[in-house]
Each structure stands twice: as structure tokens, then as C-alpha cells.
Amino acid sequence: MRSPHNWVRKMRFPKPYADVVQRFRVPGGFLLLAAFVWLAQPTSKTILAGLPLCGAGLFIRAWAAGHLRKNEQLTRSGPYAYVRNPLYVGSLLLAGGMVVAANSTWMALVFLATFVLVYLPVIQLEEQHLRSLFPEYAEYARQVPSLIPRLGTRNSPSHRASFCWRLYRRNKEWRALLGFLFGLAWLLWKLTFTLSSQAA
């Protein structure tokens, strides 16, 4: 059976394509939000089923943000000891939880296409930037997987550091929590509206 680590590593996109995708990532995010608003058909069961994934995603993103010193030093502590892109792993879990809560096959397909065609090339572009910025990144990349943590993978104790709330705030990670709360509020409103319409 082919290892998922090999699958992620072999997914390569041309740099011109990655540059274009990165430039339009923010407008694409608004389109994804519009699809979520339009396609969501939540039920109480799907919302409850999606919440654990959302919680795990928020936790991983917060944990990563509390260790990340962007463009200042190569971060190897916290979740970065187990996976090179924990913010994207957290986003993947968070978005996956919202897709489950939204209860829409079309939304799931849109999310999958966005991850493969937008976020994978952006991740590769960002890793190229890190390789040019930090000479030690190549060795780090050999030791730690990109997106799928390998059981037992971690860095040496010399790279450990404590979670820092100042970094969490500086990296503006609170915006992920705010976005989740808005998304959850929309799902709850749409569920209430649907139940009211059915009862009328």
C-alpha cells in the first residue's frame, strides 16, 4: 500500500500555477464562504458530529500559532516537532468539521477541490520560501512530515519551547476562532429557520 506521506510528497505543482493560486487565495476564500452559506443543509446531528473535528482543528492552529515566529526563525517546537505545516493541518480539520456540520455533498466536493488545487500548491510555495530563508530547513524536512504526522516523529529536546500567548495574539489566531463562531452561528440559524419552516 502506498504511504500517504509519499502521496503528499509526489503532488507537485508548477511554480507559475502556485504563484497565481496564492495571489487569488483570499478572493477564493470568499467564494468558498459563499458556497458554504448557500449549500449548507445542517441538522442537529451533523452539527454535533462536526464539532469535535472543529475543536481539534482550532486547538492545533492555536498551539501552532503560540510557537510560530514567522520569518524570524525556523520553528521546530510544539506541533512543528511532529508536522511541518500544523496550521494547515488545523485548517483542514476545522474546515472538514464545518463540512460535516453543513451536511452537503456538494460542499464536501468544493472543499476537497479547494484543498488539492489551492492549498497544496500554496504549501509547496511557502516551503520553497522557507528553504531559501533557513538553510537548516532541508534537514528539518527530512525528519518531519509535511501534513500527515508520522507516529513517533519529533525533534530533539533542544528545539522545545513553551506556548506563548503573545505569539498567539501577534499571529492573529483569534480570527480562526471568530470565523468558526460565525460559521456555527450561521448553521444554527439555518437549522432553526428550516425547522420553523417545516413546522409552519
PAKOLMI-61697 format. One record per residue: residue in three letters; x, y, z of N, C-alpha, C in turn. Coordinates in steps of 0.02 Angstrom, whole numbers, plus 50000, padded with zeros to 5 digits. Example, Ala and Ser with C-alpha at 12.3 -4.5 7.8 and 13.67 -1.06 7.14 Angstrom:
> ALA,50660,49716,50390,50615,49775,50390,50660,49835,50390
> SER,50642,49888,50354,50684,49947,50357,50645,50002,50394
//
This chain:
> MET,50042,49940,50000,50000,50000,50000,50044,50063,50000
> ARG,50027,50111,49958,50067,50172,49953,50058,50215,50015
> SER,50114,50238,50042,50112,50280,50102,50081,50347,50086
> PRO,50038,50374,50132,50010,50441,50121,50063,50495,50120
> HIS,50119,50483,50154,50174,50531,50153,50202,50537,50082
> ASN,50209,50480,50048,50233,50481,49979,50184,50516,49932
> TRP,50119,50506,49944,50068,50538,49902,50072,50614,49907
> VAL,50079,50639,49969,50084,50711,49979,50148,50737,49947
> ARG,50204,50701,49955,50267,50723,49929,50268,50725,49853
> LYS,50233,50679,49820,50234,50674,49747,50186,50722,49713
> MET,50140,50752,49752,50094,50801,49722,50132,50867,49711
> ARG,50156,50878,49651,50194,50938,49635,50157,50980,49585
> PHE,50159,51046,49595,50125,51093,49551,50177,51142,49522
> PRO,50169,51162,49459,50216,51211,49430,50214,51276,49469
> LYS,50272,51307,49477,50277,51369,49516,50232,51425,49489
> PRO,50228,51435,49422,50183,51488,49397,50111,51477,49420
> TYR,50089,51414,49419,50021,51400,49442,50014,51416,49517
> ALA,50064,51395,49557,50062,51408,49629,50062,51483,49643
> ASP,50100,51522,49604,50101,51595,49613,50032,51625,49601
> VAL,49999,51603,49548,49932,51629,49532,49882,51610,49586
> VAL,49885,51548,49608,49839,51524,49659,49848,51562,49724
> GLN,49911,51575,49742,49924,51612,49804,49897,51683,49800
> ARG,49902,51713,49741,49879,51782,49732,49803,51787,49739
> PHE,49767,51735,49718,49694,51737,49720,49665,51695,49776
> ARG,49708,51678,49826,49684,51636,49880,49631,51671,49922
> VAL,49640,51736,49937,49592,51772,49978,49525,51779,49943
> PRO,49522,51803,49879,49458,51804,49844,49427,51734,49840
> GLY,49468,51683,49831,49442,51615,49829,49411,51595,49895
> GLY,49439,51621,49950,49410,51607,50015,49340,51635,50022
> PHE,49328,51694,49993,49261,51723,49995,49212,51681,49953
> LEU,49236,51654,49897,49193,51610,49857,49176,51546,49895
> LEU,49225,51520,49931,49213,51461,49972,49162,51475,50026
> LEU,49167,51535,50056,49119,51555,50107,49049,51560,50077
> ALA,49044,51589,50017,48979,51595,49984,48949,51526,49970
> ALA,48992,51479,49950,48968,51410,49938,48943,51379,50002
> PHE,48979,51392,50057,48958,51365,50122,48890,51393,50143
> VAL,48882,51458,50135,48818,51491,50153,48761,51464,50111
> TRP,48773,51454,50047,48721,51433,50001,48704,51359,50006
> LEU,48755,51317,50013,48745,51244,50008,48730,51210,50075
> ALA,48745,51242,50130,48736,51209,50195,48664,51188,50208
> GLN,48655,51126,50228,48590,51099,50247,48597,51062,50313
> PRO,48613,51098,50366,48632,51064,50429,48573,51032,50465
> THR,48589,50981,50503,48542,50951,50550,48576,50953,50619
> SER,48537,50942,50670,48567,50942,50737,48621,50888,50744
> LYS,48609,50830,50712,48658,50775,50716,48722,50792,50679
> THR,48717,50823,50620,48778,50838,50582,48818,50893,50616
> ILE,48784,50941,50647,48820,50993,50684,48859,50963,50741
> LEU,48826,50919,50779,48860,50887,50835,48917,50843,50811
> ALA,48909,50810,50754,48961,50767,50727,49022,50807,50704
> GLY,49010,50868,50680,49065,50909,50655,49104,50946,50709
> LEU,49073,50957,50767,49105,50997,50819,49172,50968,50844
> PRO,49178,50902,50855,49243,50876,50878,49300,50890,50829
> LEU,49287,50883,50764,49338,50899,50714,49356,50973,50715
> CYS,49305,51015,50721,49318,51087,50726,49360,51103,50787
> GLY,49343,51073,50843,49380,51084,50905,49452,51063,50899
> ALA,49463,51005,50868,49532,50982,50858,49571,51029,50813
> GLY,49538,51052,50759,49571,51099,50713,49589,51164,50747
> LEU,49543,51191,50786,49556,51254,50822,49613,51246,50872
> PHE,49614,51189,50906,49667,51176,50955,49735,51173,50921
> ILE,49740,51136,50866,49805,51129,50832,49828,51196,50804
> ARG,49782,51234,50775,49801,51300,50749,49824,51346,50805
> ALA,49789,51346,50861,49808,51389,50918,49876,51367,50945
> TRP,49886,51302,50952,49950,51275,50976,50007,51297,50931
> ALA,49996,51292,50866,50048,51311,50817,50062,51386,50820
> ALA,50009,51427,50824,50017,51500,50824,50056,51523,50885
> GLY,50050,51487,50940,50086,51504,51001,50160,51486,50999
> HIS,50183,51456,50945,50254,51439,50937,50286,51473,50877
> LEU,50245,51497,50831,50270,51521,50766,50299,51591,50770
> ARG,50364,51596,50752,50397,51661,50743,50410,51669,50669
> LYS,50360,51694,50634,50360,51694,50561,50418,51734,50532
> ASN,50456,51701,50489,50513,51731,50454,50570,51754,50499
> GLU,50566,51737,50564,50619,51756,50611,50665,51698,50626
> GLN,50636,51639,50636,50675,51579,50648,50634,51519,50627
> LEU,50669,51464,50614,50635,51403,50595,50603,51372,50656
> THR,50536,51369,50656,50500,51343,50714,50501,51267,50713
> ARG,50523,51237,50768,50526,51164,50774,50492,51138,50837
> SER,50466,51183,50877,50436,51164,50940,50361,51156,50933
> GLY,50329,51132,50987,50257,51122,50986,50237,51073,50931
> PRO,50183,51086,50895,50162,51040,50842,50210,51036,50784
> TYR,50254,51087,50777,50304,51086,50724,50356,51031,50733
> ALA,50357,51001,50792,50401,50944,50803,50373,50880,50771
> TYR,50309,50881,50753,50277,50821,50727,50255,50828,50655
> VAL,50243,50890,50633,50221,50902,50564,50243,50972,50544
> ARG,50264,50980,50481,50293,51045,50461,50241,51099,50451
> ASN,50179,51080,50439,50126,51130,50424,50065,51121,50469
> PRO,50075,51128,50534,50018,51117,50580,49961,51166,50571
> LEU,49975,51227,50549,49920,51275,50537,49874,51249,50482
> TYR,49903,51220,50430,49861,51192,50376,49826,51129,50398
> VAL,49859,51089,50440,49826,51029,50467,49765,51050,50509
> GLY,49775,51102,50551,49720,51127,50590,49664,51154,50547
> SER,49682,51191,50494,49632,51218,50448,49594,51162,50413
> LEU,49630,51109,50395,49598,51052,50362,49547,51019,50408
> LEU,49565,51009,50471,49518,50980,50519,49459,51027,50533
> LEU,49474,51091,50540,49421,51140,50554,49372,51143,50496
> ALA,49398,51149,50435,49354,51152,50376,49317,51086,50367
> GLY,49351,51030,50379,49318,50965,50374,49260,50959,50422
> GLY,49270,50984,50483,49216,50983,50532,49157,51026,50511
> MET,49171,51084,50481,49117,51127,50457,49081,51095,50398
> VAL,49118,51058,50356,49086,51023,50300,49039,50969,50327
> VAL,49062,50931,50377,49018,50880,50408,48956,50913,50437
> ALA,48967,50969,50472,48910,51004,50503,48862,51031,50450
> ALA,48889,51052,50393,48847,51081,50340,48804,51030,50305
> ASN,48825,50966,50308,48783,50912,50281,48768,50921,50207
> SER,48821,50933,50168,48812,50944,50096,48867,50908,50057
> THR,48847,50862,50013,48895,50827,49971,48931,50875,49925
> TRP,48894,50923,49897,48924,50972,49852,48976,51014,49889
> MET,48961,51031,49951,49009,51070,49991,49072,51029,50004
> ALA,49064,50965,50015,49122,50920,50026,49166,50918,49964
> LEU,49134,50915,49905,49172,50913,49842,49209,50979,49830
> VAL,49175,51035,49844,49207,51101,49837,49267,51107,49884
> PHE,49258,51083,49946,49312,51086,49995,49371,51043,49973
> LEU,49358,50983,49949,49412,50939,49927,49450,50969,49868
> ALA,49413,50996,49820,49445,51027,49762,49487,51087,49783
> THR,49462,51127,49829,49499,51186,49853,49563,51165,49887
> PHE,49560,51113,49928,49620,51091,49964,49673,51066,49915
> VAL,49653,51025,49867,49701,50995,49821,49728,51046,49771
> LEU,49684,51088,49744,49704,51133,49690,49729,51201,49713
> VAL,49714,51219,49776,49735,51284,49801,49786,51278,49857
> TYR,49767,51241,49910,49810,51242,49969,49873,51199,49962
> LEU,49870,51143,49927,49931,51104,49918,49984,51143,49880
> PRO,49968,51176,49823,50020,51216,49790,50044,51274,49832
> VAL,50000,51305,49872,50022,51360,49915,50070,51335,49968
> ILE,50055,51276,49996,50100,51247,50046,50169,51235,50015
> GLN,50171,51208,49954,50235,51195,49921,50272,51260,49908
> LEU,50236,51313,49890,50268,51378,49877,50297,51406,49942
> GLU,50261,51400,49996,50285,51426,50060,50346,51386,50084
> GLU,50346,51321,50071,50403,51281,50092,50465,51298,50050
> GLN,50457,51316,49987,50513,51339,49947,50542,51404,49977
> HIS,50498,51448,50000,50520,51510,50032,50559,51494,50095
> LEU,50535,51447,50135,50570,51429,50197,50638,51398,50184
> ARG,50642,51358,50131,50707,51328,50112,50758,51382,50094
> SER,50736,51435,50061,50782,51489,50043,50799,51533,50103
> LEU,50753,51536,50152,50762,51579,50210,50804,51546,50264
> PHE,50794,51480,50273,50829,51444,50326,50867,51385,50297
> PRO,50933,51387,50298,50973,51332,50270,50959,51265,50304
> GLU,50939,51266,50367,50927,51205,50405,50859,51173,50389
> TYR,50820,51206,50347,50753,51180,50332,50756,51113,50296
> ALA,50805,51103,50253,50810,51040,50215,50816,50981,50263
> GLU,50858,50988,50314,50866,50934,50363,50802,50924,50403
> TYR,50770,50979,50422,50706,50976,50458,50654,50939,50416
> ALA,50652,50955,50351,50603,50923,50307,50615,50848,50300
> ARG,50678,50827,50305,50693,50755,50302,50670,50719,50365
> GLN,50665,50754,50420,50648,50723,50484,50573,50725,50499
> VAL,50539,50777,50474,50470,50789,50495,50425,50792,50433
> PRO,50369,50755,50433,50323,50754,50376,50290,50822,50365
> SER,50263,50831,50305,50232,50895,50287,50162,50903,50318
> LEU,50118,50855,50307,50048,50863,50329,50022,50806,50371
> ILE,50049,50746,50362,50023,50688,50397,50074,50666,50449
> PRO,50062,50678,50513,50112,50662,50564,50130,50588,50562
> ARG,50194,50574,50567,50218,50506,50571,50226,50487,50644
> LEU,50197,50431,50665,50198,50410,50735,50270,50407,50760
> GLY,50282,50442,50815,50349,50441,50845,50394,50496,50820
> THR,50372,50534,50770,50415,50588,50743,50415,50648,50791
> ARG,50474,50670,50808,50480,50731,50849,50552,50755,50847
> ASN,50562,50817,50865,50629,50846,50865,50664,50834,50931
> SER,50727,50851,50933,50766,50843,50993,50742,50892,51046
> PRO,50756,50878,51111,50734,50923,51165,50760,50994,51158
> SER,50816,51003,51122,50845,51070,51115,50799,51117,51077
> HIS,50752,51089,51040,50707,51131,51000,50639,51143,51033
> ARG,50632,51119,51093,50568,51127,51128,50562,51197,51157
> ALA,50501,51222,51158,50488,51288,51186,50416,51289,51212
> SER,50403,51335,51258,50337,51339,51287,50290,51379,51242
> PHE,50226,51364,51248,50174,51402,51213,50177,51474,51236
> CYS,50169,51521,51189,50173,51592,51204,50109,51627,51181
> TRP,50072,51655,51229,50010,51690,51211,50024,51753,51170
> ARG,50083,51784,51181,50100,51843,51143,50106,51826,51068
> LEU,50136,51768,51054,50140,51747,50984,50072,51730,50956
> TYR,50029,51700,50998,49961,51684,50976,49925,51748,50954
> ARG,49932,51801,50994,49900,51864,50977,49934,51897,50918
> ARG,50000,51895,50915,50035,51927,50860,50019,51894,50793
> ASN,50009,51828,50794,49990,51792,50733,49916,51796,50718
> LYS,49879,51833,50760,49807,51847,50750,49767,51782,50741
> GLU,49784,51733,50782,49749,51669,50776,49678,51672,50802
> TRP,49662,51723,50840,49593,51732,50864,49544,51737,50806
> ARG,49569,51756,50746,49524,51762,50688,49496,51695,50668
> ALA,49534,51640,50677,49508,51574,50661,49450,51556,50707
> LEU,49457,51571,50771,49403,51558,50819,49342,51600,50802
> LEU,49353,51664,50784,49298,51707,50767,49262,51682,50704
> GLY,49300,51660,50654,49270,51633,50594,49229,51571,50608
> PHE,49255,51528,50652,49218,51468,50670,49152,51486,50704
> LEU,49154,51534,50750,49093,51554,50786,49041,51583,50738
> PHE,49063,51622,50689,49016,51648,50639,48986,51592,50598
> GLY,49028,51544,50577,49004,51487,50538,48955,51446,50577
> LEU,48970,51433,50641,48925,51394,50683,48859,51431,50693
> ALA,48863,51497,50703,48802,51537,50712,48758,51533,50650
> TRP,48789,51535,50591,48750,51530,50529,48716,51461,50523
> LEU,48753,51408,50540,48723,51341,50536,48665,51334,50585
> LEU,48673,51361,50644,48619,51356,50694,48559,51397,50671
> TRP,48572,51456,50642,48516,51497,50617,48480,51460,50560
> LYS,48519,51431,50514,48488,51398,50457,48449,51336,50480
> LEU,48475,51301,50530,48439,51243,50557,48373,51266,50589
> THR,48376,51319,50628,48316,51345,50660,48265,51368,50608
> PHE,48289,51402,50556,48245,51425,50503,48212,51366,50467
> THR,48250,51314,50453,48224,51255,50419,48171,51220,50461
> LEU,48186,51212,50525,48137,51178,50570,48074,51220,50577
> SER,48081,51286,50579,48022,51329,50584,47979,51325,50522
> SER,48012,51322,50463,47976,51317,50400,47939,51251,50395
> GLN,47970,51197,50419,47938,51131,50416,47878,51127,50464
> ALA,47883,51163,50519,47829,51161,50568,47769,51206,50550
> ALA,47783,51254,50505,47729,51301,50486,47676,51267,50443
//
